[in-house]
Amino acid sequence: VFFSEGYRKLFRDLANEVAGEKLEQLLLYQSTEDGLAGWNDGKRIGINIGNLITGSFLELEQKSDSLIGILGHECGHYRYTDSALRKRYAEHMLNGSWYPKEPAPENAQEKEALDAMNVYFERKDKAILSIFLQTASYLSNLLNDMYIEEKMCALFPGSIRRGILMNRDRNVEWLPTLREMLETEKDRLSILMNLCAQYALSSRVNAWDGADYELIDTLKLLMPVIDEAGKAADDMERYLATNHILLMIWKYFAEIIDEIEKNSTENEEQKPEQEEREGQKENPNES
């Protein structure tokens, strides 16, 4: 059905209306491997008919609503997301500089966090900066998703809104509980990002089974920042909020960095012993 010419035409017409202008290309494809529901590159939009969310619905009408919701989400990015700004933000962070500007600490703890993070910025430590950027990209995209989905639901209260909310509810159903994450995730930063996603999607978190309330306390501190940034009309405000959140969650970065540096030290200590053993193997007759 979804690959029929009739449905493709319907989808193209809907996409051009929802995007606000005629798209350069709308690609409908089927893949169970790329893990994407949809994508856009500023000119084109792709919708993966084989995505897991759509595939989880049983009825044809539900599947169609799900695809329309994904289309609405991607058209929201097309209308409202500043792709060039996202690229500049990533380039600056990997080059060791804050963008659009350094966050202003609001207390002594955040001042210590800024000083600690700036050490890695000044060193241009690519490994650590990549960790900062990975988290910042996740957060900024999450805040951006909150904004565009609310905008698109308000603009298109029919099938677009229905599809977006249906997909969002399914995503929330699949999110693990806090205890499950503590049993499977390697680091608390990843767990915190999942909690942020739960809150952004549903305004609540699945922590009914009770565990690690320090993470919940941290999330409570982040909630007002997330709420405000999710409503901000300017993408720049979301990147400023992202930078502030990085300071607020520094202790979770510190746990990962400590582990990396510990492993690096152990490897350096073992290296001379390993080289000596290899040398003995190469020259067995030397004493």
C-alpha positions in Angstrom: 0.0 0.0 0.0 2.7 2.5 1.1 4.7 2.0 -2.1 1.7 2.4 -4.4 1.7 5.4 -6.7 -1.5 6.7 -5.2 -0.1 6.7 -1.6 3.2 8.2 -2.8 1.3 11.1 -4.5 -0.8 11.6 -1.4 2.3 11.7 0.8 4.2 14.1 -1.6 1.2 16.5 -1.6 0.9 16.3 2.2 4.7 16.8 2.6 4.8 19.9 0.4 1.9 21.4 2.4 3.3 20.6 5.8 6.8 21.6 4.9 5.5 25.0 3.8 7.1 24.8 0.3 7.8 22.2 -2.4 10.5 19.8 -1.3 13.4 19.0 -3.5 12.9 15.3 -2.8 10.7 13.1 -0.6 12.1 9.6 -0.4 10.0 6.7 0.9 12.1 3.7 1.5 12.1 0.5 3.5 15.0 -0.5 5.8 15.1 -2.4 9.1 18.8 -1.9 9.4 19.5 1.9 9.5 17.6 2.4 12.8 16.0 5.6 11.5 12.3 6.5 11.3 13.0 9.5 9.2 15.6 12.2 8.3 16.1 15.5 6.6 19.2 17.3 5.3 17.7 20.7 4.8 16.6 20.0 1.3 15.3 16.5 1.2 13.2 14.4 3.6 13.4 10.6 3.9 10.7 8.4 5.6 11.6 4.8 6.5 8.5 2.7 6.0 10.3 -0.2 7.7 11.0 1.7 11.0 10.3 -0.1 14.3 7.7 2.3 15.6 5.4 2.1 12.5 6.0 -1.7 12.4 4.8 -2.1 16.0 1.3 -1.0 15.0 -1.0 -3.7 13.8 -3.7 -1.9 11.7 -3.1 -0.3 8.3 -4.7 2.9 9.4 -2.5 3.1 12.5 0.6 2.5 10.4 -0.4 5.3 8.0 -1.0 7.7 11.0 2.5 6.7 12.3 4.2 7.5 9.0 2.3 10.8 8.8 3.5 11.6 12.3 7.1 10.9 11.3 6.6 13.1 8.2 5.2 15.9 10.4 8.2 15.6 12.7 10.7 15.8 9.8 8.8 18.6 8.2 9.0 20.4 11.5 12.8 20.1 11.4 12.7 21.4 7.8 10.6 24.4 8.8 12.2 25.3 12.2 15.6 23.7 12.7 18.7 25.7 11.9 21.0 23.0 10.4 23.9 25.5 9.8 23.8 26.5 13.5 23.9 22.9 14.6 27.0 22.3 12.4 28.7 25.5 13.8 28.0 24.4 17.4 29.6 21.0 16.8 32.6 22.4 15.0 33.3 24.9 17.8 33.1 22.3 20.5 35.4 19.9 18.8 37.9 22.7 18.3 37.8 23.5 22.0 35.5 26.5 22.2 32.1 27.2 23.6 29.4 28.3 21.1 27.6 30.6 20.9 29.3 31.7 24.2 30.6 30.2 27.4 27.9 29.4 29.9 27.6 31.6 32.9 27.8 29.6 36.2 24.9 30.2 38.6 26.6 28.9 41.7 29.9 27.8 43.1 29.4 24.2 41.9 28.8 25.3 38.3 31.9 27.5 38.5 34.0 24.5 39.5 32.4 22.5 36.6 33.2 25.3 34.1 36.8 25.5 35.3 37.2 21.7 35.0 35.6 21.5 31.5 37.7 24.4 30.3 40.8 22.4 31.1 39.8 20.0 28.3 38.7 22.8 26.0 42.2 24.4 26.4 44.0 21.2 25.8 41.8 20.5 22.8 41.5 17.0 24.1 39.6 15.4 21.2 38.6 12.2 23.1 37.0 14.2 26.0 35.6 16.9 23.7 33.9 14.2 21.7 32.1 12.9 24.9 31.0 16.5 25.6 29.7 16.9 22.1 27.9 13.6 22.0 26.0 14.5 25.1 25.4 18.1 23.9 24.1 16.9 20.5 21.7 14.5 22.2 20.4 17.3 24.5 20.1 20.0 21.9 18.3 17.6 19.6 15.9 16.6 22.4 15.1 20.2 23.1 14.6 20.9 19.5 12.3 17.9 19.1 10.2 19.2 21.9 9.8 22.6 20.2 9.1 21.4 16.7 6.6 18.8 17.7 4.6 21.3 19.8 4.7 23.7 16.8 3.6 21.1 14.3 0.8 19.7 16.6 -0.6 23.3 17.0 -0.3 24.0 13.2 -1.8 20.7 12.1 -4.2 19.4 14.7 -5.5 16.6 12.5 -3.6 13.6 11.3 -0.1 15.2 11.9 -0.8 15.8 15.5 -2.5 12.3 15.9 0.5 10.6 14.3 3.1 12.6 16.3 1.4 11.8 19.7 0.8 8.2 18.8 4.5 7.7 18.0 5.5 9.6 21.1 3.4 7.4 23.3 4.9 4.2 21.7 8.4 5.6 22.4 7.5 6.2 26.0 6.1 2.6 26.3 9.4 1.2 25.2 11.6 3.2 27.6 13.1 1.1 30.4 12.5 1.8 34.1 15.2 3.5 36.1 16.1 0.2 37.8 16.4 -1.6 34.5 18.8 1.0 33.2 20.9 0.8 36.3 21.2 -2.9 35.8 22.2 -2.6 32.1 23.8 0.7 31.4 27.6 1.1 32.0 27.5 4.8 33.1 25.1 7.1 34.9 25.4 9.8 32.2 23.7 7.5 29.7 20.9 6.8 32.3 20.5 10.5 32.9 20.1 11.2 29.2 17.4 8.5 29.0 15.6 10.1 32.0 15.8 13.5 30.2 14.2 11.8 27.1 11.4 10.3 29.2 10.7 13.7 30.7 10.8 15.5 27.4 8.4 13.0 25.8 5.9 12.5 28.6 6.6 15.1 31.4 7.3 12.1 33.7 9.9 9.4 34.3 9.5 5.6 34.8 11.0 5.3 38.2 8.2 3.5 40.0 10.4 0.6 41.1 12.7 3.0 43.0 16.4 3.3 42.6 19.3 5.8 42.7 17.3 8.9 43.7 20.4 11.1 43.2 19.8 10.8 39.4 16.1 11.8 40.0 17.3 14.8 42.1 19.6 15.9 39.2 16.7 15.5 36.7 14.5 17.7 38.9 17.1 20.4 38.7 17.2 20.1 34.9 13.5 20.1 34.5 13.0 23.9 34.5 15.8 24.4 32.0 14.4 21.7 29.7 10.9 23.2 29.9 12.0 26.7 29.1 14.4 25.7 26.3 11.7 23.4 24.8 9.4 26.5 24.4 12.0 29.0 23.2 11.4 30.3 19.7 15.1 30.7 18.8 17.4 27.7 18.3 20.2 29.7 19.8 18.4 29.7 23.1 18.4 25.9 23.0 22.2 25.7 22.5 22.7 28.2 25.4 20.5 26.0 27.5 22.5 22.9 26.4 25.7 24.6 27.5 24.2 25.3 30.9 23.0 21.8 31.3 26.6 20.5 30.6 27.7 22.4 33.7 24.9 21.1 35.8 25.8 17.4 34.9 29.6 17.8 35.1 29.9 15.2 37.9 28.7 12.5 35.5 31.2 13.5 32.9 33.9 13.4 35.7 33.0 9.8 36.5 33.6 8.8 32.8 36.8 10.8 32.5 38.2 9.4 35.7 37.6 5.9 34.4 39.2 6.8 31.0 42.3 8.3 32.7 42.6 5.4 35.1 42.6 2.9 32.2 45.1 5.1 30.4 47.5 5.1 33.4 47.2 1.4 33.9 48.0 0.8 30.2 51.0 3.1 30.4 52.3 1.2 33.5 51.9 -2.1 31.8 53.5 -1.0 28.5 57.2 -1.3 29.7 56.5 -4.8 31.1 54.9 -5.9 27.9 57.8 -4.4 25.8 60.3 -6.3 28.1 58.5 -9.6 27.6 58.3 -9.1 23.9 62.1 -8.3 23.8 62.9 -11.5 25.7 60.9 -13.5 23.2 62.8 -11.9 20.3 66.2 -12.5 22.0 65.9 -15.7 24.1 69.7 -16.2 24.4 70.4 -12.8 25.9 70.8 -12.6 29.7 
